[in-house]
Amino acid sequence: MITRKMSIEEVVRNYPETIATFERHGLGCLGCQAALFENIEQGAEIHGIDVEALVKDLNKEVEKHR
């Protein structure tokens, strides 16, 4: 299960199918240096993204690919 405290890099590394979900929510800077250190909550806050909706959609995406 993906949580808001997980690093963006960790999620993308373990669940590459989530890249499109991050991009749909407006978090398209997955290749930037900040993505290596920021958690989902921090990235969402900086970009004005609803973290609850993002985490929910990320988990839906992972569940689809199981």
Backbone as CSV, one residue per row, in Angstrom:
resi,resn,N_x,N_y,N_z,CA_x,CA_y,CA_z,C_x,C_y,C_z
1,MET,0.837,-1.184,0.000,0.000,0.000,0.000,0.884,1.250,0.000
2,ILE,0.550,2.170,-0.880,1.277,3.428,-0.980,0.708,4.400,0.043
3,THR,1.617,5.091,0.738,1.190,6.088,1.719,1.785,7.441,1.355
4,ARG,1.242,8.482,1.935,1.695,9.847,1.661,3.119,10.096,2.122
5,LYS,3.633,9.277,3.028,4.986,9.468,3.568,6.057,8.741,2.762
6,MET,5.652,7.939,1.776,6.631,7.231,0.946,7.296,8.223,0.001
7,SER,8.561,7.992,-0.307,9.236,8.883,-1.252,8.691,8.642,-2.653
8,ILE,8.671,9.705,-3.427,8.201,9.608,-4.813,9.068,8.617,-5.564
9,GLU,10.358,8.706,-5.374,11.306,7.816,-6.064,11.035,6.364,-5.717
10,GLU,10.776,6.083,-4.461,10.500,4.710,-4.012,9.248,4.156,-4.701
11,VAL,8.219,4.975,-4.783,6.973,4.530,-5.409,7.194,4.249,-6.893
12,VAL,7.849,5.174,-7.586,8.085,4.998,-9.025,8.988,3.798,-9.291
13,ARG,10.001,3.610,-8.447,10.914,2.465,-8.620,10.174,1.146,-8.423
14,ASN,9.339,1.067,-7.389,8.642,-0.185,-7.083,7.377,-0.398,-7.904
15,TYR,6.776,0.692,-8.354,5.518,0.618,-9.099,5.578,1.559,-10.301
16,PRO,6.344,1.212,-11.331,6.488,2.117,-12.480,5.164,2.430,-13.177
17,GLU,4.174,1.602,-12.964,2.868,1.862,-13.574,2.193,3.107,-12.994
18,THR,2.736,3.651,-11.917,2.140,4.841,-11.291,2.597,6.150,-11.944
19,ILE,3.558,6.099,-12.837,4.082,7.327,-13.446,2.966,8.141,-14.091
20,ALA,2.099,7.494,-14.865,1.007,8.208,-15.532,0.057,8.837,-14.514
21,THR,-0.144,8.180,-13.383,-1.024,8.718,-12.341,-0.414,9.975,-11.734
22,PHE,0.865,9.939,-11.441,1.539,11.149,-10.947,1.363,12.286,-11.951
23,GLU,1.578,11.998,-13.233,1.478,13.024,-14.265,0.060,13.556,-14.395
24,ARG,-0.942,12.691,-14.337,-2.343,13.125,-14.414,-2.700,14.095,-13.290
25,HIS,-2.092,13.898,-12.145,-2.368,14.751,-10.996,-1.517,16.024,-11.002
26,GLY,-0.636,16.172,-11.983,0.163,17.390,-12.093,1.533,17.299,-11.459
27,LEU,1.966,16.091,-11.164,3.288,15.896,-10.576,4.163,15.210,-11.630
28,GLY,4.522,15.980,-12.653,5.241,15.418,-13.786,6.742,15.546,-13.699
29,CYS,7.255,15.988,-12.566,8.700,16.218,-12.446,9.388,15.020,-11.793
30,LEU,9.021,13.831,-12.185,9.541,12.635,-11.527,11.039,12.443,-11.738
31,GLY,11.587,13.077,-12.758,13.010,12.938,-13.004,13.857,13.995,-12.309
32,CYS,13.220,14.933,-11.631,13.998,15.990,-10.987,14.632,15.489,-9.692
33,GLN,15.626,16.197,-9.238,16.357,15.794,-8.035,15.467,15.763,-6.796
34,ALA,14.509,16.672,-6.711,13.641,16.727,-5.532,12.846,15.434,-5.373
35,ALA,12.497,14.798,-6.487,11.717,13.556,-6.416,12.488,12.445,-5.703
36,LEU,13.804,12.569,-5.664,14.605,11.559,-4.978,14.470,11.664,-3.463
37,PHE,14.140,12.855,-2.985,14.131,13.090,-1.544,12.755,13.405,-0.972
38,GLU,11.884,13.979,-1.790,10.566,14.359,-1.294,9.655,13.149,-1.159
39,ASN,8.796,13.201,-0.152,7.764,12.178,-0.090,6.557,12.692,-0.875
40,ILE,5.573,11.838,-1.048,4.405,12.196,-1.849,3.711,13.423,-1.269
41,GLU,3.579,13.473,0.034,2.898,14.586,0.681,3.619,15.911,0.391
42,GLN,4.932,15.924,0.486,5.702,17.141,0.225,5.563,17.576,-1.228
43,GLY,5.684,16.628,-2.136,5.548,16.949,-3.562,4.175,17.480,-3.896
44,ALA,3.153,16.865,-3.330,1.779,17.314,-3.575,1.574,18.720,-3.032
45,GLU,2.090,18.968,-1.849,1.922,20.286,-1.230,2.578,21.372,-2.068
46,ILE,3.783,21.133,-2.522,4.517,22.113,-3.328,3.778,22.432,-4.626
47,HIS,3.127,21.422,-5.195,2.451,21.596,-6.481,0.953,21.862,-6.343
48,GLY,0.461,22.005,-5.121,-0.950,22.302,-4.915,-1.876,21.164,-5.294
49,ILE,-1.438,19.947,-5.039,-2.195,18.750,-5.413,-2.867,18.159,-4.176
50,ASP,-4.077,17.661,-4.353,-4.811,16.983,-3.280,-4.133,15.643,-3.001
51,VAL,-3.404,15.563,-1.905,-2.613,14.369,-1.600,-3.490,13.142,-1.377
52,GLU,-4.640,13.315,-0.764,-5.535,12.167,-0.525,-5.996,11.559,-1.840
53,ALA,-6.396,12.400,-2.786,-6.845,11.912,-4.093,-5.688,11.242,-4.843
54,LEU,-4.503,11.831,-4.758,-3.337,11.264,-5.426,-3.018,9.887,-4.873
55,VAL,-2.926,9.755,-3.563,-2.587,8.466,-2.949,-3.662,7.425,-3.274
56,LYS,-4.903,7.830,-3.247,-6.001,6.914,-3.582,-5.846,6.400,-5.011
57,ASP,-5.580,7.302,-5.957,-5.423,6.900,-7.352,-4.159,6.070,-7.573
58,LEU,-3.083,6.383,-6.857,-1.862,5.569,-6.976,-2.134,4.142,-6.532
59,ASN,-2.835,3.978,-5.420,-3.147,2.640,-4.941,-4.094,1.905,-5.877
60,LYS,-5.023,2.619,-6.492,-5.917,1.988,-7.478,-5.101,1.458,-8.654
61,GLU,-4.137,2.254,-9.099,-3.307,1.861,-10.243,-2.494,0.602,-9.906
62,VAL,-1.912,0.578,-8.732,-1.120,-0.587,-8.323,-2.034,-1.816,-8.241
63,GLU,-3.212,-1.656,-7.706,-4.152,-2.762,-7.550,-4.557,-3.327,-8.924
64,LYS,-4.703,-2.463,-9.919,-5.060,-2.909,-11.270,-4.008,-3.824,-11.867
65,HIS,-2.759,-3.649,-11.475,-1.658,-4.393,-12.065,-1.235,-5.609,-11.248
66,ARG,-2.001,-5.956,-10.265,-1.659,-7.144,-9.461,-2.207,-8.383,-10.078
